[in-house]
Amino acid sequence: MEKNTSPAKSGITYGVLFGAIMILEFVLGYAFKVDPASNPTFGTIMNVLNFLVLPILFIYISCNEFKMKLNDGFLTLGNALKIGVTVCIIAAVLYSIFSVVFNLISPEYMNEMYDKVADMMVEKNPEMTQEQIEMSISMMKKFSNPAIAIPATIVMYAFIGLIYSLIIGAIIKKEPNQGF
């Protein structure tokens, strides 16, 4: 009897872990009053972790676990894609939900961010008019709206998961022999 193990099962655990780490990064930044807008080094580190290091790490670990522990040493490219996209979508959903809840609990946080960004705009480009600054902040507020931010985050991370899992899957795949 052939066992049928879902590749997504392996991805769920690591997706939750990935999402929890992104939430922890945000909470630590908030607790220590370090934000990406006023501290570009912190912002760069967060972006490298959240868009490069962590997705690759968790997709690789999840694919490898599926291959070695759940699927008798085999991993198809399709399985890798399912796992990678699952890991990233789960993480994105968790982070998006946290972000919405956090902004409901602490709406002043986003207002402070908008003020900091406006100050940075004036600092970097003193010729900017007040109307241009207000228009930029207005666009930021529109894209911060949960109706746009949640789906955009999920789609972005699904795409990231697709690209990285294609690469990882191509490297570590092992197709089962198709004998007669």
N, C-alpha and C positions, 0 to 999 in steps of 0.2 A: 504494500500500500504506500502510495506516494504522499508525503506530507506537503501541505500547502501553507507556507509561511508568508505572510504579507510583508513586503519590504517597508511599508509605511510604519509597521509596528516598531521597527528598529529606529526609525526617524523621530517618532513621537517623543521618546525619552530625551534624546539629545536636543530636540527642538525646544522642549520645556527648559532644559538646562541652559541653552543658548539665550532664550528669552529672559530667564532669571538673571543671568549675568549682565545682560544689557540693562535690566531694571536696576540691578545693584550698582552698576557704573553711574547711572543717573542719580540714584539716591545718594551715593557717596559724593558726587559732584555738588549736589544740592546741599548736603549736610555741611560740607567744607566750604561752601559758597564759591565754588570754582565753576565757571561756565564757559562753554566754547566761544561765546561771543566776545568776551573780554580777555580770554586767555587762549590765543591761537594754538599754542603748543598742546594744551589739554584737548582742544577740538581736533587737532590732527591725530593725536593718540587715540581718541575715541573713534574717529572715522576709520583709522587703520585697523583697529580691533574689530569694530562692528561690521565693516564692509569687506575685510580681507582675511584677517587672521582667524577670527572665531568661526565664520562660516566654513572656511576651508577645513579647519580643525574638526569641527563637529560633523561635517559631511564625511570627511575621511574616516573618523572613528566609527560613525554609524554604519557606513558602507562596509568597513572592515569587520565590524561586529556581525552584521548580517551575513557576510560572506563566510566567516570562520565559525560562528556559533550557531547560526540559524539555518544555513543553506548548504551545509556539507562542502564548504570551500568554493562554492560557485557564486559569481556575481555577474549578471548581464548588464549591459549599458542601460537597458530599460529599468532594471531594478535600482541602479545607481541614481538615475534621474528621479524616480519616485521617492527615494530616500532623501536626496538632496533638496528637492523642492518641499517635501514634507518638513524637514528640519527647519528650513528658512521661513516657511509660512507659519508654522506653529510659533516660532520665535517672534515673528512680526505681529501676529495676533495678540500674543501676550503683552508685548511692549506697547502696542497701540491701545489696548484696553487699559493698561496701567497709566499711560499718558493721559487718556481722557479722564479717568478717575482722579488722577493727580491734579489736572487743571480744573476740575470741578471743586476739589477740596481747597486748592490754593490758586485761585485765579490771578492773584497779584504777581505770581511768578512770571507768567507770560507778559503781563504789562511791564514788569521790570526789564524783561528781555527786549521788548519793543523799544523801550526808552534807551537801553544800552546800544541797540543797533542804530537808532536814530542819532545818538551822540557820536558813534563811530563813523557814520556816514558824513556828518559835518566835519569831523576831525580829518578824515581821509580826503574829502572833497569839499573844501570850504565854499566853493562857488555854487553848490547845490542849493536850490531854492527850497523854501519851506513846503511849497506845493509838491515838489519832487519827492521830498522826504516823506510827506504824508501819503503820497501815492504808493511809495515803496512799502511803507508800513501797512497800508491798506491791503496790498497784495499778500504780504506776510500773514496778515490776519485771516485772509480768505483761505490760504493754503494751510493754516493752522486749524481751521474748522474741522471737527471730527468727521463730517460727511465727506470731506476730501482727503484729510490726512490718513485716516484708517485705510481706505482702499488703496491710496497711493503707496503707503508703506508696505502693504501686503503684496501689491504687484511688483514693487521694486525688489523686495526680498525674494519673491518667487523667481524673478529674473536672475538675481544673483545666485540663487540656489540652482537654477537651470544651468547657468554657465559653469559654475564650479563643479557641479556634479557630472557634467559632460567631460570635463578635464579629468577629474578624479576617477570617474568610471572608466574612461579610456585607458588610464594607467593601471588600475588594479583589477579590471574585469577578468573573469575566468569563466568562459562559457562551458556548459556541460557538453560532453561528447554526444553527437547526434548519431549514434550507431543504429544499425538495422536490426 
